[in-house]
Amino acid sequence: MLLIKKPYEFVWDKGNKDKNLQEHQISNTECEEVFFDSNKKLLRDKIHSKKEKRYVLLGKTKTKNLLFIVFTLRGKKIRIISARRISKQREVKLYEKTN
């Protein structure tokens, strides 16, 4: 099980800074908000964990947008790889199943 200790610290470098805003209209702040959703769902991304361990996080922002976040850990910091709004019904059901 993955445990991420609070306070969370995020890495926004030139490879991922504002990428999700440009591609999916999701700000860096919105991406970070999902980690504070008390009902978030965390899964291991086994398919894309060849070079480094990746995780999938399903959760809501403060404005109740449901997001699908892919991230990795770099030391004690969180690096968000991608973020998008959840549009697939099975992902919505997975989030709602635990809540």
ROSE-4610 file (N, C-alpha, C; in Angstrom, 1 decimal, always signed):
// ROSE-4610
residu = [M/M/M/L/L/L/L/L/L/I/I/I/K/K/K/K/K/K/P/P/P/Y/Y/Y/E/E/E/F/F/F/V/V/V/W/W/W/D/D/D/K/K/K/G/G/G/N/N/N/K/K/K/D/D/D/K/K/K/N/N/N/L/L/L/Q/Q/Q/E/E/E/H/H/H/Q/Q/Q/I/I/I/S/S/S/N/N/N/T/T/T/E/E/E/C/C/C/E/E/E/E/E/E/V/V/V/F/F/F/F/F/F/D/D/D/S/S/S/N/N/N/K/K/K/K/K/K/L/L/L/L/L/L/R/R/R/D/D/D/K/K/K/I/I/I/H/H/H/S/S/S/K/K/K/K/K/K/E/E/E/K/K/K/R/R/R/Y/Y/Y/V/V/V/L/L/L/L/L/L/G/G/G/K/K/K/T/T/T/K/K/K/T/T/T/K/K/K/N/N/N/L/L/L/L/L/L/F/F/F/I/I/I/V/V/V/F/F/F/T/T/T/L/L/L/R/R/R/G/G/G/K/K/K/K/K/K/I/I/I/R/R/R/I/I/I/I/I/I/S/S/S/A/A/A/R/R/R/R/R/R/I/I/I/S/S/S/K/K/K/Q/Q/Q/R/R/R/E/E/E/V/V/V/K/K/K/L/L/L/Y/Y/Y/E/E/E/K/K/K/T/T/T/N/N/N]
num = [1/1/1/2/2/2/3/3/3/4/4/4/5/5/5/6/6/6/7/7/7/8/8/8/9/9/9/10/10/10/11/11/11/12/12/12/13/13/13/14/14/14/15/15/15/16/16/16/17/17/17/18/18/18/19/19/19/20/20/20/21/21/21/22/22/22/23/23/23/24/24/24/25/25/25/26/26/26/27/27/27/28/28/28/29/29/29/30/30/30/31/31/31/32/32/32/33/33/33/34/34/34/35/35/35/36/36/36/37/37/37/38/38/38/39/39/39/40/40/40/41/41/41/42/42/42/43/43/43/44/44/44/45/45/45/46/46/46/47/47/47/48/48/48/49/49/49/50/50/50/51/51/51/52/52/52/53/53/53/54/54/54/55/55/55/56/56/56/57/57/57/58/58/58/59/59/59/60/60/60/61/61/61/62/62/62/63/63/63/64/64/64/65/65/65/66/66/66/67/67/67/68/68/68/69/69/69/70/70/70/71/71/71/72/72/72/73/73/73/74/74/74/75/75/75/76/76/76/77/77/77/78/78/78/79/79/79/80/80/80/81/81/81/82/82/82/83/83/83/84/84/84/85/85/85/86/86/86/87/87/87/88/88/88/89/89/89/90/90/90/91/91/91/92/92/92/93/93/93/94/94/94/95/95/95/96/96/96/97/97/97/98/98/98/99/99/99]
x = [+0.8/+0.0/+0.9/+0.5/+1.2/+0.8/+1.7/+1.4/+2.2/+1.5/+2.1/+1.9/+3.0/+2.9/+2.6/+1.8/+1.5/+2.6/+2.9/+2.3/+2.8/+2.0/+2.3/+3.2/+4.2/+5.0/+5.0/+4.8/+4.7/+5.8/+6.2/+7.2/+6.6/+6.8/+6.3/+7.5/+8.0/+9.2/+8.7/+9.7/+9.3/+8.6/+8.8/+8.2/+6.7/+6.2/+4.8/+4.1/+4.8/+4.2/+3.2/+2.0/+0.9/+0.6/+1.1/+0.8/-0.7/-1.2/-2.6/-3.6/-3.1/-3.9/-4.1/-3.0/-3.0/-3.8/-3.6/-4.3/-5.7/-6.0/-7.2/-7.9/-7.4/-8.0/-8.1/-7.0/-6.9/-5.7/-5.8/-4.7/-3.9/-2.6/-1.8/-2.5/-3.1/-3.8/-4.9/-5.7/-6.8/-6.2/-5.1/-4.4/-4.1/-3.5/-3.1/-4.2/-5.4/-6.5/-7.0/-6.9/-7.4/-6.7/-5.5/-4.8/-5.4/-6.2/-6.8/-8.2/-8.8/-10.1/-10.1/-10.9/-11.0/-11.6/-12.2/-12.8/-12.1/-10.8/-10.1/-9.8/-9.6/-9.3/-7.9/-7.1/-5.7/-5.5/-4.9/-4.6/-3.2/-2.6/-1.3/-1.5/-0.7/-0.7/+0.4/+0.0/+1.0/+1.4/+0.5/+0.8/+1.9/+1.9/+2.8/+3.9/+4.2/+5.2/+6.5/+6.9/+8.1/+9.4/+9.5/+10.7/+10.6/+9.4/+9.2/+7.8/+7.6/+6.2/+5.3/+4.2/+3.2/+1.9/+1.1/-0.1/-1.2/-2.5/-3.6/-4.4/-4.9/-5.7/-6.9/-8.1/-9.4/-9.9/-10.3/-10.8/-11.4/-11.9/-12.6/-11.8/-12.0/-11.4/-12.4/-12.0/-12.9/-14.1/-14.1/-15.3/-16.0/-15.7/-16.4/-16.1/-15.1/-14.7/-14.0/-14.4/-13.9/-12.7/-11.5/-10.3/-9.7/-9.0/-8.1/-6.7/-5.9/-4.5/-3.6/-2.5/-1.4/-0.2/+0.4/+1.6/+2.6/+3.8/+4.9/+5.5/+6.3/+7.0/+8.4/+8.9/+10.4/+10.9/+11.5/+11.9/+10.6/+10.5/+9.3/+8.4/+8.6/+7.8/+6.9/+5.7/+4.8/+5.0/+5.1/+5.2/+4.0/+3.1/+1.9/+2.3/+2.0/+2.4/+1.3/+0.0/-1.1/-2.4/-3.3/-4.6/-5.6/-6.8/-7.9/-9.2/-10.3/-11.6/-12.0/-12.7/-13.2/-14.4/-14.4/-15.5/-16.0/-15.3/-15.7/-16.5/-17.7/-18.6/-18.0/-17.1/-16.5/-15.6/-15.0/-14.1/-15.0/-16.1/-17.0/-17.5/-17.9/-18.4/-17.3/-16.1/-14.9/-14.8/-14.8/-14.7/-15.9/-17.1/-18.3/-18.4/-17.8/-17.9/-17.4/-16.3/-15.7/-16.3/-17.2/-17.8/-19.2]
y = [-1.2/+0.0/+1.2/+2.2/+3.5/+4.4/+4.9/+6.0/+7.2/+8.3/+9.6/+10.4/+10.8/+11.6/+13.0/+13.6/+15.1/+15.8/+17.0/+17.8/+17.3/+17.4/+16.9/+18.0/+17.5/+18.5/+18.0/+18.9/+18.5/+19.1/+18.3/+18.7/+19.2/+20.5/+21.0/+21.5/+20.6/+21.0/+21.4/+21.7/+22.1/+20.9/+19.7/+18.5/+18.4/+18.9/+18.7/+20.0/+21.1/+22.3/+22.8/+23.0/+23.5/+22.6/+21.4/+20.5/+20.1/+19.9/+19.5/+20.6/+21.8/+23.0/+23.1/+23.0/+23.1/+22.0/+20.7/+19.6/+19.3/+19.6/+19.2/+20.3/+21.5/+22.6/+22.3/+21.7/+21.4/+22.0/+22.9/+23.7/+22.8/+23.2/+22.5/+22.5/+23.6/+23.7/+22.6/+22.5/+21.5/+20.1/+19.8/+18.5/+18.2/+19.2/+19.0/+18.8/+19.5/+19.4/+18.0/+17.1/+15.8/+15.0/+15.3/+14.5/+14.8/+15.8/+16.2/+15.8/+15.1/+14.6/+13.4/+13.5/+12.4/+11.1/+11.2/+10.0/+9.5/+10.0/+9.6/+8.1/+7.6/+6.2/+6.1/+5.3/+5.2/+3.8/+3.7/+2.4/+2.4/+1.2/+1.0/+0.9/+1.6/+1.5/+0.5/-0.7/-1.8/-1.8/-1.4/-1.4/-0.4/+0.8/+1.8/+2.0/+1.0/+1.1/+0.3/+0.4/-0.3/+0.3/+1.7/+2.4/+2.9/+3.2/+3.7/+3.4/+3.3/+3.0/+4.2/+3.8/+4.9/+4.5/+5.5/+5.4/+6.1/+5.7/+6.4/+6.8/+8.1/+8.7/+9.2/+8.8/+9.3/+10.1/+11.3/+12.2/+13.4/+14.2/+15.4/+16.6/+17.7/+19.0/+19.7/+20.9/+21.7/+22.1/+22.2/+22.6/+21.3/+20.2/+18.9/+18.3/+18.7/+18.1/+16.8/+15.7/+14.4/+14.2/+13.9/+13.8/+12.5/+12.1/+10.9/+11.4/+11.1/+11.6/+10.4/+10.6/+9.6/+10.3/+9.7/+10.3/+9.3/+9.8/+9.0/+9.7/+9.0/+9.7/+9.8/+11.0/+11.3/+11.7/+10.7/+10.9/+11.0/+12.1/+12.4/+13.4/+13.6/+14.6/+13.8/+14.4/+13.9/+14.6/+13.8/+14.4/+13.9/+14.8/+14.4/+14.3/+13.2/+12.9/+13.4/+13.0/+13.5/+13.6/+14.4/+14.6/+14.9/+14.3/+14.6/+14.4/+14.9/+14.7/+13.3/+12.7/+11.4/+11.4/+10.7/+10.6/+9.2/+8.2/+6.9/+6.4/+5.8/+5.4/+4.5/+3.6/+2.6/+3.3/+4.4/+5.1/+5.9/+6.4/+7.1/+6.1/+4.9/+3.8/+3.4/+3.3/+2.9/+3.9/+5.2/+6.3/+6.2/+6.0/+6.0/+4.8/+3.7/+2.4/+2.4/+3.2/+3.3/+4.4/+5.1/+6.2/+6.0]
z = [+0.0/+0.0/+0.0/-0.8/-0.9/+0.2/+1.0/+2.0/+1.6/+1.4/+1.1/+2.4/+3.0/+4.2/+3.9/+4.7/+4.6/+5.3/+5.0/+3.9/+2.5/+1.5/+0.2/-0.4/-1.2/-2.0/-3.4/-4.3/-5.7/-6.6/-7.6/-8.5/-9.8/-10.2/-11.5/-12.2/-13.1/-13.9/-15.3/-16.2/-17.6/-18.3/-17.9/-18.6/-18.2/-17.1/-16.8/-16.3/-16.2/-15.8/-16.9/-16.5/-17.3/-18.5/-18.6/-19.7/-19.6/-18.4/-18.3/-18.5/-18.3/-18.6/-20.1/-20.8/-22.3/-22.9/-22.4/-23.1/-22.6/-21.3/-20.7/-19.9/-19.9/-19.2/-17.7/-17.2/-15.7/-15.2/-14.3/-13.7/-12.8/-12.5/-11.5/-10.2/-9.8/-8.5/-8.4/-9.5/-9.5/-9.3/-10.0/-9.9/-8.4/-7.8/-6.4/-5.5/-5.7/-4.9/-4.7/-5.7/-5.7/-4.6/-4.3/-3.2/-1.8/-1.7/-0.4/-0.3/-1.4/-1.3/-0.4/+0.7/+1.7/+1.1/+0.0/-0.7/-1.9/-2.1/-3.3/-3.3/-4.5/-4.8/-5.4/-4.8/-5.2/-5.7/-6.9/-7.6/-8.1/-8.2/-8.8/-10.3/-11.1/-12.5/-13.0/-12.9/-13.3/-14.7/-15.6/-17.0/-17.4/-16.8/-17.1/-16.1/-15.3/-14.3/-14.7/-15.9/-16.3/-15.8/-16.0/-15.6/-14.2/-13.8/-12.4/-12.0/-10.7/-10.2/-10.5/-11.1/-11.3/-10.6/-10.3/-9.6/-10.3/-10.1/-10.6/-9.4/-9.4/-8.3/-8.9/-8.4/-8.8/-7.6/-7.9/-6.8/-7.3/-6.4/-6.7/-6.3/-7.1/-6.8/-5.8/-5.4/-4.5/-5.3/-6.6/-7.4/-7.8/-7.2/-7.5/-8.9/-9.6/-10.8/-10.4/-11.1/-10.8/-11.8/-11.3/-12.1/-12.0/-13.1/-13.2/-13.3/-12.3/-12.2/-12.3/-13.1/-13.1/-12.5/-11.5/-10.9/-10.5/-10.1/-9.6/-8.4/-7.7/-6.6/-6.9/-6.7/-6.9/-5.5/-4.9/-3.5/-2.6/-2.0/-1.1/-1.8/-3.1/-3.8/-4.9/-5.1/-6.1/-7.4/-8.5/-9.8/-10.6/-11.0/-11.7/-13.2/-13.8/-15.1/-16.1/-15.7/-16.5/-15.7/-16.2/-15.5/-16.5/-16.3/-17.2/-16.4/-16.9/-16.3/-16.5/-15.5/-15.7/-16.6/-17.6/-18.6/-18.8/-18.4/-18.6/-17.4/-17.7/-16.6/-15.6/-16.1/-15.2/-14.2/-14.6/-13.7/-12.6/-13.1/-12.1/-11.1/-11.6/-10.7/-9.7/-10.2/-9.3/-8.2/-8.5/-7.5/-6.5/-7.0/-6.2/-5.4/-5.8/-5.2/-3.7/-3.6/-2.3/-1.4/-1.9/-1.1/-0.8]
